[in-house]
Amino acid sequence: MSQYKVAIVGATGLVGEALTEILESRGFPVSSLIPLASERSSHRQVQFRNQSIQVEVLNNFDFKGIDFAFFSAGSSVSEHYAPIAAKAGAIVIDNTSQFRYEDDIPLVVPEVNPDALRYFSKTNIIANPNCSTIQMLVALNPIHQEATIKKINVATYQAISGAGRKTLEIYNHQLTSGDYPNTDDPMLFAHNVIPQIGKFDEDGNSIEEMKMLWETQKILNDKDISVNSTAVRVPVRFGHSEAVSVQTKQPIDLKDIKNLLQSTEGIEVLSDDNLYPVPLIHGEGTDDVFVGRLRKDFTVENGFNLWIVADNIRKGAALNSIQIAELLIESYI
């Protein structure tokens, strides 16, 4: 098997750390690993295969000779450095929203639309979808292929870690110290539920809510699918949860839905009436998408409800990125 030089941009962040761990645990064919970060993290080291690897400064780095470059350091960093890495010959897999909506850049969930990678070399950049979109479409794609989804209503319950390490540290401090403002401060995460993730547009939708519409339509290659979402930040450290209501064009029995989900790799169905996924158990350190609370929606024709939980840092970001790279190695390079 060929070996590959791998760079991780944002190596000291939550997703960067997960990328390093998953590359090792899955036996990804890494000949050398180069962790990259900003100047303030240059003193740090990354552990990989029982070795301590010094973090290098991104500003000074030459991507020539790098095979894969995983970016997870924010949209502005990707905007500037991802094209530089791609031009130098690296295959860029970007975890930010910077390139997701560009027509010539594939937006990929390997279990859903692997064929989108066919023309990746046009730009050498591949976009990783939003964490909430990934777990939802892993669960819904088998149903869509069988009965064609017409409409999705989803409320997300998103973990604090989805906002990054600094926000997680703020939350941990508030939770343990009780030192948090009793105001409408948007940074009040402990003991609170915040129905806003990202800026609001002129129609009152947050950017996170619009991402789920745009990305679902692009990944499923279906502009007719309606997605109505409400994105909420909840006081949970890891693991996004979603309450999803779906309407299909063709009728499909709940037993058939259950069988489809159970037979799909990467999905675990908790089907007992008194058993369902929760983020504390199923959303931290896990790789599957967990589904429960499958039931009929009696308010619409061909409607049903389900509850979806996944690790937002792993399957919602790092693992999905590595699965893209594995698929490229297997089928396209």
Secondary structure as a PSIPRED ss2 file (coil, helix, strand):
# PSIPRED VFORMAT (PSIPRED V4.0)

   1 M C   1.000  0.000  0.000
   2 S C   1.000  0.000  0.000
   3 Q C   1.000  0.000  0.000
   4 Y E   0.000  0.000  1.000
   5 K E   0.000  0.000  1.000
   6 V E   0.000  0.000  1.000
   7 A E   0.000  0.000  1.000
   8 I E   0.000  0.000  1.000
   9 V E   0.000  0.000  1.000
  10 G C   1.000  0.000  0.000
  11 A C   1.000  0.000  0.000
  12 T C   1.000  0.000  0.000
  13 G C   1.000  0.000  0.000
  14 L H   0.000  1.000  0.000
  15 V H   0.000  1.000  0.000
  16 G H   0.000  1.000  0.000
  17 E H   0.000  1.000  0.000
  18 A H   0.000  1.000  0.000
  19 L H   0.000  1.000  0.000
  20 T H   0.000  1.000  0.000
  21 E H   0.000  1.000  0.000
  22 I H   0.000  1.000  0.000
  23 L H   0.000  1.000  0.000
  24 E H   0.000  1.000  0.000
  25 S H   0.000  1.000  0.000
  26 R C   1.000  0.000  0.000
  27 G C   1.000  0.000  0.000
  28 F C   1.000  0.000  0.000
  29 P C   1.000  0.000  0.000
  30 V E   0.000  0.000  1.000
  31 S E   0.000  0.000  1.000
  32 S E   0.000  0.000  1.000
  33 L E   0.000  0.000  1.000
  34 I E   0.000  0.000  1.000
  35 P E   0.000  0.000  1.000
  36 L E   0.000  0.000  1.000
  37 A E   0.000  0.000  1.000
  38 S C   1.000  0.000  0.000
  39 E H   0.000  1.000  0.000
  40 R H   0.000  1.000  0.000
  41 S H   0.000  1.000  0.000
  42 S C   1.000  0.000  0.000
  43 H C   1.000  0.000  0.000
  44 R C   1.000  0.000  0.000
  45 Q E   0.000  0.000  1.000
  46 V E   0.000  0.000  1.000
  47 Q E   0.000  0.000  1.000
  48 F E   0.000  0.000  1.000
  49 R C   1.000  0.000  0.000
  50 N C   1.000  0.000  0.000
  51 Q E   0.000  0.000  1.000
  52 S E   0.000  0.000  1.000
  53 I E   0.000  0.000  1.000
  54 Q E   0.000  0.000  1.000
  55 V C   1.000  0.000  0.000
  56 E E   0.000  0.000  1.000
  57 V E   0.000  0.000  1.000
  58 L H   0.000  1.000  0.000
  59 N H   0.000  1.000  0.000
  60 N H   0.000  1.000  0.000
  61 F C   1.000  0.000  0.000
  62 D C   1.000  0.000  0.000
  63 F C   1.000  0.000  0.000
  64 K C   1.000  0.000  0.000
  65 G C   1.000  0.000  0.000
  66 I C   1.000  0.000  0.000
  67 D C   1.000  0.000  0.000
  68 F E   0.000  0.000  1.000
  69 A E   0.000  0.000  1.000
  70 F E   0.000  0.000  1.000
  71 F E   0.000  0.000  1.000
  72 S C   1.000  0.000  0.000
  73 A C   1.000  0.000  0.000
  74 G C   1.000  0.000  0.000
  75 S H   0.000  1.000  0.000
  76 S H   0.000  1.000  0.000
  77 V H   0.000  1.000  0.000
  78 S H   0.000  1.000  0.000
  79 E H   0.000  1.000  0.000
  80 H H   0.000  1.000  0.000
  81 Y H   0.000  1.000  0.000
  82 A H   0.000  1.000  0.000
  83 P H   0.000  1.000  0.000
  84 I H   0.000  1.000  0.000
  85 A H   0.000  1.000  0.000
  86 A H   0.000  1.000  0.000
  87 K H   0.000  1.000  0.000
  88 A C   1.000  0.000  0.000
  89 G C   1.000  0.000  0.000
  90 A C   1.000  0.000  0.000
  91 I E   0.000  0.000  1.000
  92 V E   0.000  0.000  1.000
  93 I E   0.000  0.000  1.000
  94 D E   0.000  0.000  1.000
  95 N C   1.000  0.000  0.000
  96 T C   1.000  0.000  0.000
  97 S C   1.000  0.000  0.000
  98 Q C   1.000  0.000  0.000
  99 F C   1.000  0.000  0.000
 100 R C   1.000  0.000  0.000
 101 Y C   1.000  0.000  0.000
 102 E C   1.000  0.000  0.000
 103 D C   1.000  0.000  0.000
 104 D C   1.000  0.000  0.000
 105 I C   1.000  0.000  0.000
 106 P C   1.000  0.000  0.000
 107 L E   0.000  0.000  1.000
 108 V C   1.000  0.000  0.000
 109 V C   1.000  0.000  0.000
 110 P C   1.000  0.000  0.000
 111 E C   1.000  0.000  0.000
 112 V C   1.000  0.000  0.000
 113 N C   1.000  0.000  0.000
 114 P H   0.000  1.000  0.000
 115 D H   0.000  1.000  0.000
 116 A H   0.000  1.000  0.000
 117 L H   0.000  1.000  0.000
 118 R H   0.000  1.000  0.000
 119 Y H   0.000  1.000  0.000
 120 F H   0.000  1.000  0.000
 121 S H   0.000  1.000  0.000
 122 K H   0.000  1.000  0.000
 123 T C   1.000  0.000  0.000
 124 N C   1.000  0.000  0.000
 125 I E   0.000  0.000  1.000
 126 I E   0.000  0.000  1.000
 127 A E   0.000  0.000  1.000
 128 N C   1.000  0.000  0.000
 129 P C   1.000  0.000  0.000
 130 N C   1.000  0.000  0.000
 131 C H   0.000  1.000  0.000
 132 S H   0.000  1.000  0.000
 133 T H   0.000  1.000  0.000
 134 I H   0.000  1.000  0.000
 135 Q H   0.000  1.000  0.000
 136 M H   0.000  1.000  0.000
 137 L H   0.000  1.000  0.000
 138 V H   0.000  1.000  0.000
 139 A H   0.000  1.000  0.000
 140 L H   0.000  1.000  0.000
 141 N H   0.000  1.000  0.000
 142 P H   0.000  1.000  0.000
 143 I H   0.000  1.000  0.000
 144 H H   0.000  1.000  0.000
 145 Q H   0.000  1.000  0.000
 146 E H   0.000  1.000  0.000
 147 A H   0.000  1.000  0.000
 148 T C   1.000  0.000  0.000
 149 I E   0.000  0.000  1.000
 150 K E   0.000  0.000  1.000
 151 K E   0.000  0.000  1.000
 152 I E   0.000  0.000  1.000
 153 N E   0.000  0.000  1.000
 154 V E   0.000  0.000  1.000
 155 A E   0.000  0.000  1.000
 156 T E   0.000  0.000  1.000
 157 Y E   0.000  0.000  1.000
 158 Q E   0.000  0.000  1.000
 159 A C   1.000  0.000  0.000
 160 I H   0.000  1.000  0.000
 161 S H   0.000  1.000  0.000
 162 G H   0.000  1.000  0.000
 163 A H   0.000  1.000  0.000
 164 G C   1.000  0.000  0.000
 165 R H   0.000  1.000  0.000
 166 K H   0.000  1.000  0.000
 167 T H   0.000  1.000  0.000
 168 L H   0.000  1.000  0.000
 169 E H   0.000  1.000  0.000
 170 I H   0.000  1.000  0.000
 171 Y H   0.000  1.000  0.000
 172 N H   0.000  1.000  0.000
 173 H H   0.000  1.000  0.000
 174 Q H   0.000  1.000  0.000
 175 L H   0.000  1.000  0.000
 176 T H   0.000  1.000  0.000
 177 S H   0.000  1.000  0.000
 178 G C   1.000  0.000  0.000
 179 D C   1.000  0.000  0.000
 180 Y C   1.000  0.000  0.000
 181 P C   1.000  0.000  0.000
 182 N C   1.000  0.000  0.000
 183 T C   1.000  0.000  0.000
 184 D C   1.000  0.000  0.000
 185 D C   1.000  0.000  0.000
 186 P C   1.000  0.000  0.000
 187 M C   1.000  0.000  0.000
 188 L C   1.000  0.000  0.000
 189 F C   1.000  0.000  0.000
 190 A C   1.000  0.000  0.000
 191 H C   1.000  0.000  0.000
 192 N C   1.000  0.000  0.000
 193 V C   1.000  0.000  0.000
 194 I E   0.000  0.000  1.000
 195 P C   1.000  0.000  0.000
 196 Q C   1.000  0.000  0.000
 197 I C   1.000  0.000  0.000
 198 G C   1.000  0.000  0.000
 199 K C   1.000  0.000  0.000
 200 F E   0.000  0.000  1.000
 201 D C   1.000  0.000  0.000
 202 E C   1.000  0.000  0.000
 203 D C   1.000  0.000  0.000
 204 G C   1.000  0.000  0.000
 205 N C   1.000  0.000  0.000
 206 S E   0.000  0.000  1.000
 207 I H   0.000  1.000  0.000
 208 E H   0.000  1.000  0.000
 209 E H   0.000  1.000  0.000
 210 M H   0.000  1.000  0.000
 211 K H   0.000  1.000  0.000
 212 M H   0.000  1.000  0.000
 213 L H   0.000  1.000  0.000
 214 W H   0.000  1.000  0.000
 215 E H   0.000  1.000  0.000
 216 T H   0.000  1.000  0.000
 217 Q H   0.000  1.000  0.000
 218 K H   0.000  1.000  0.000
 219 I H   0.000  1.000  0.000
 220 L C   1.000  0.000  0.000
 221 N C   1.000  0.000  0.000
 222 D C   1.000  0.000  0.000
 223 K C   1.000  0.000  0.000
 224 D C   1.000  0.000  0.000
 225 I C   1.000  0.000  0.000
 226 S E   0.000  0.000  1.000
 227 V E   0.000  0.000  1.000
 228 N E   0.000  0.000  1.000
 229 S E   0.000  0.000  1.000
 230 T E   0.000  0.000  1.000
 231 A E   0.000  0.000  1.000
 232 V E   0.000  0.000  1.000
 233 R E   0.000  0.000  1.000
 234 V C   1.000  0.000  0.000
 235 P C   1.000  0.000  0.000
 236 V C   1.000  0.000  0.000
 237 R C   1.000  0.000  0.000
 238 F C   1.000  0.000  0.000
 239 G C   1.000  0.000  0.000
 240 H E   0.000  0.000  1.000
 241 S E   0.000  0.000  1.000
 242 E E   0.000  0.000  1.000
 243 A E   0.000  0.000  1.000
 244 V E   0.000  0.000  1.000
 245 S E   0.000  0.000  1.000
 246 V E   0.000  0.000  1.000
 247 Q E   0.000  0.000  1.000
 248 T E   0.000  0.000  1.000
 249 K C   1.000  0.000  0.000
 250 Q C   1.000  0.000  0.000
 251 P C   1.000  0.000  0.000
 252 I C   1.000  0.000  0.000
 253 D C   1.000  0.000  0.000
 254 L H   0.000  1.000  0.000
 255 K H   0.000  1.000  0.000
 256 D H   0.000  1.000  0.000
 257 I H   0.000  1.000  0.000
 258 K H   0.000  1.000  0.000
 259 N H   0.000  1.000  0.000
 260 L H   0.000  1.000  0.000
 261 L H   0.000  1.000  0.000
 262 Q H   0.000  1.000  0.000
 263 S C   1.000  0.000  0.000
 264 T C   1.000  0.000  0.000
 265 E C   1.000  0.000  0.000
 266 G C   1.000  0.000  0.000
 267 I E   0.000  0.000  1.000
 268 E E   0.000  0.000  1.000
 269 V E   0.000  0.000  1.000
 270 L C   1.000  0.000  0.000
 271 S C   1.000  0.000  0.000
 272 D C   1.000  0.000  0.000
 273 D C   1.000  0.000  0.000
 274 N C   1.000  0.000  0.000
 275 L C   1.000  0.000  0.000
 276 Y C   1.000  0.000  0.000
 277 P C   1.000  0.000  0.000
 278 V C   1.000  0.000  0.000
 279 P H   0.000  1.000  0.000
 280 L H   0.000  1.000  0.000
 281 I H   0.000  1.000  0.000
 282 H H   0.000  1.000  0.000
 283 G C   1.000  0.000  0.000
 284 E C   1.000  0.000  0.000
 285 G C   1.000  0.000  0.000
 286 T C   1.000  0.000  0.000
 287 D C   1.000  0.000  0.000
 288 D C   1.000  0.000  0.000
 289 V E   0.000  0.000  1.000
 290 F E   0.000  0.000  1.000
 291 V E   0.000  0.000  1.000
 292 G E   0.000  0.000  1.000
 293 R E   0.000  0.000  1.000
 294 L E   0.000  0.000  1.000
 295 R E   0.000  0.000  1.000
 296 K E   0.000  0.000  1.000
 297 D C   1.000  0.000  0.000
 298 F C   1.000  0.000  0.000
 299 T C   1.000  0.000  0.000
 300 V C   1.000  0.000  0.000
 301 E C   1.000  0.000  0.000
 302 N C   1.000  0.000  0.000
 303 G E   0.000  0.000  1.000
 304 F E   0.000  0.000  1.000
 305 N E   0.000  0.000  1.000
 306 L E   0.000  0.000  1.000
 307 W E   0.000  0.000  1.000
 308 I E   0.000  0.000  1.000
 309 V E   0.000  0.000  1.000
 310 A E   0.000  0.000  1.000
 311 D C   1.000  0.000  0.000
 312 N C   1.000  0.000  0.000
 313 I C   1.000  0.000  0.000
 314 R H   0.000  1.000  0.000
 315 K H   0.000  1.000  0.000
 316 G H   0.000  1.000  0.000
 317 A H   0.000  1.000  0.000
 318 A H   0.000  1.000  0.000
 319 L H   0.000  1.000  0.000
 320 N H   0.000  1.000  0.000
 321 S H   0.000  1.000  0.000
 322 I H   0.000  1.000  0.000
 323 Q H   0.000  1.000  0.000
 324 I H   0.000  1.000  0.000
 325 A H   0.000  1.000  0.000
 326 E H   0.000  1.000  0.000
 327 L H   0.000  1.000  0.000
 328 L H   0.000  1.000  0.000
 329 I H   0.000  1.000  0.000
 330 E H   0.000  1.000  0.000
 331 S H   0.000  1.000  0.000
 332 Y C   1.000  0.000  0.000
 333 I C   1.000  0.000  0.000
